[in-house]
Amino acid sequence: EQNFARTALTVNPAKACQPLGAVFAAVGFESTLPFVHGSQGCVAYYRSHFSRHFKEPSSCVSSSMTEDAAVFGGLNNMIDGLAN
């Protein structure tokens, strides 16, 4: 009964997706640049979300995967992204 009597408090929650939570965790470490093995659109969403949340610019990079890379393997995209 006590568990149901409690109310949760969330202020500006980030409930969009799990990778967003991973990038949020990586941003917490000093001098860290989060790398997302995914499309540029995902990183653009993360950057805009964090910029609105923290009220300052946020940086994040991606491997720029496309549909072809997702189907045929995106290892080359990841290697190129980490090299840059």
C-alpha positions in Angstrom: 0.0 0.0 0.0 2.9 2.4 0.7 4.3 1.9 -2.8 1.0 3.0 -4.4 0.7 6.0 -2.0 4.0 7.5 -3.3 4.0 9.9 -6.2 7.0 10.2 -8.5 8.6 13.6 -9.3 10.2 14.1 -12.6 11.5 17.4 -13.8 12.2 17.7 -17.5 12.7 13.9 -18.0 14.6 12.4 -21.0 12.3 9.5 -21.9 12.9 9.6 -25.6 15.0 6.4 -26.1 17.7 4.2 -24.6 20.6 5.5 -26.8 19.7 9.0 -25.6 20.3 7.8 -22.0 23.6 6.3 -23.0 24.7 9.6 -24.6 23.5 11.4 -21.5 25.6 9.1 -19.3 28.7 9.7 -21.5 28.3 13.5 -21.4 28.7 13.2 -17.6 32.3 12.3 -17.9 34.7 15.2 -18.3 36.5 15.6 -21.7 34.3 12.9 -23.3 32.9 13.1 -26.8 30.0 10.6 -27.2 30.1 8.5 -30.4 26.9 7.1 -31.7 27.0 4.2 -34.2 24.0 5.3 -36.1 22.6 7.9 -38.5 23.3 11.6 -38.5 19.6 12.3 -37.7 19.8 10.6 -34.4 22.8 12.7 -33.3 21.1 15.8 -34.5 18.1 15.0 -32.3 20.4 14.3 -29.3 22.3 17.5 -29.8 19.1 19.6 -30.0 17.6 17.8 -27.0 20.6 18.4 -24.8 20.9 22.0 -26.0 17.4 22.7 -25.0 17.8 20.8 -21.7 21.2 22.3 -20.6 20.7 25.7 -22.4 24.1 25.4 -24.0 25.6 23.7 -27.1 26.3 20.0 -26.8 28.6 17.9 -29.1 28.2 14.3 -30.2 29.4 12.5 -33.3 28.1 9.6 -35.3 29.3 6.9 -37.7 26.8 8.3 -40.3 25.2 4.9 -41.1 22.8 4.7 -44.0 20.2 2.0 -44.8 22.8 0.2 -46.9 25.3 0.1 -44.1 22.7 -1.2 -41.7 21.8 -4.1 -44.1 25.3 -5.0 -45.4 27.2 -4.2 -42.2 28.4 -0.9 -40.8 31.8 -1.9 -39.6 33.6 0.4 -42.1 31.4 3.3 -41.0 32.3 2.7 -37.4 36.1 2.4 -38.2 36.0 5.6 -40.2 34.1 7.5 -37.5 36.4 6.4 -34.8 39.4 7.4 -36.9 38.1 10.9 -37.3 
